[in-house]
Amino acid sequence: EAVVVLSSTWRVHERLRQKFQQTLLLAGSNPSMEGTPINNWDTYGQATGADAVLERCSEIEAWLKSNESRVESWVALDDLPLAALRPSLFNGRHVQTDADLGITEAGIAEALQILSISSAR
């Protein structure tokens, strides 16, 4: 069963989550959706630069650890350079998207390749 886990700011905005879900439905997919934990609501959205990337990395890692029995294969799609700051977790599992364009056809192909390789392990 596929699960989409949002780690971006979209996870906290109902309108954006619904828009994303609608896009998936139009594409013929209806996976369940979840969000990564927000480590600190008091400072949420205030981190910038490397701090923002590290915060996102730790939230994704926390979700993976708390759901490890459910995860067979995963890939992170993000416009932040996750693999640059946490290569041990994200090398070979991260497709960096364009903040303005989103994911490209090449990015989709790369993500599907990552998922097929990791599920075969």
C-alpha positions in Angstrom: 0.0 0.0 0.0 1.4 3.4 -1.0 1.4 6.2 1.6 2.3 9.8 0.8 3.9 11.4 3.7 4.1 15.2 3.5 7.0 16.9 5.2 6.7 20.3 3.6 4.7 23.2 4.9 1.8 21.7 2.9 1.2 19.3 5.8 -0.1 22.1 8.1 -2.4 23.8 5.5 -5.6 21.9 4.9 -6.3 23.7 1.6 -2.8 22.7 0.2 -3.2 19.1 1.4 -6.6 18.9 -0.3 -5.1 20.4 -3.5 -2.4 17.8 -3.5 -4.9 15.0 -2.9 -7.0 16.2 -5.7 -4.0 16.2 -8.1 -3.3 12.6 -7.1 -6.9 11.7 -7.8 -6.8 13.3 -11.2 -3.7 11.3 -12.0 -5.5 8.1 -11.1 -3.9 7.5 -7.7 -5.5 7.6 -4.2 -2.9 6.8 -1.6 -3.4 7.5 2.0 -1.8 10.7 3.2 0.1 11.5 6.4 2.5 14.2 7.6 5.8 14.1 9.4 5.9 15.3 13.0 6.6 19.0 13.6 9.3 18.9 16.2 8.7 22.3 17.7 5.5 24.3 17.0 6.9 27.3 18.9 9.6 27.8 16.3 7.9 26.1 13.3 8.6 28.0 10.0 11.3 30.3 11.6 14.3 28.2 10.7 16.2 29.3 7.6 19.2 28.0 5.5 20.9 24.9 6.8 18.8 24.9 10.0 15.6 24.6 8.0 17.1 21.7 6.0 18.3 19.9 9.2 14.9 20.4 10.8 13.2 18.8 7.8 15.6 16.0 7.8 15.0 15.2 11.5 11.2 15.3 11.0 11.5 12.8 8.1 13.8 10.6 10.1 11.4 10.7 13.1 8.5 9.6 10.9 10.6 6.8 9.3 11.7 5.5 12.8 8.2 5.5 14.2 6.9 3.7 11.1 9.8 1.4 10.2 7.6 -1.7 10.4 5.4 -0.3 7.6 8.1 1.0 5.3 9.3 -1.2 2.5 10.5 1.5 0.2 10.8 5.3 0.3 12.0 8.3 -1.5 12.0 12.0 -0.4 10.9 14.6 -2.9 11.9 18.0 -1.7 13.2 21.3 -3.0 15.6 21.5 0.0 19.1 19.9 -0.4 18.4 17.0 2.1 21.1 14.7 0.8 23.8 17.5 1.0 23.3 17.8 4.8 22.3 14.3 5.8 23.9 12.0 3.1 23.8 9.0 5.4 20.0 9.0 5.3 19.2 10.6 2.0 21.9 9.6 -0.6 20.1 7.5 -3.1 16.7 8.3 -1.6 16.2 12.0 -2.4 15.0 13.7 -5.6 15.5 17.4 -5.3 12.7 19.3 -6.9 12.6 22.9 -8.2 10.9 25.3 -5.8 9.2 27.1 -8.7 8.4 24.2 -11.1 7.9 21.3 -8.7 8.8 17.9 -9.8 9.7 17.2 -13.5 9.1 14.1 -15.6 12.8 13.3 -15.0 12.3 13.6 -11.3 9.3 11.3 -11.4 11.3 8.7 -13.3 14.2 9.0 -10.8 11.8 8.6 -7.8 10.2 5.5 -9.4 13.6 4.1 -10.0 14.6 4.7 -6.3 11.4 3.0 -5.2 11.8 0.0 -7.4 15.5 -0.5 -6.4 14.8 -0.2 -2.7 11.8 -2.5 -2.7 14.0 -5.2 -4.3 16.5 -5.1 -1.5 
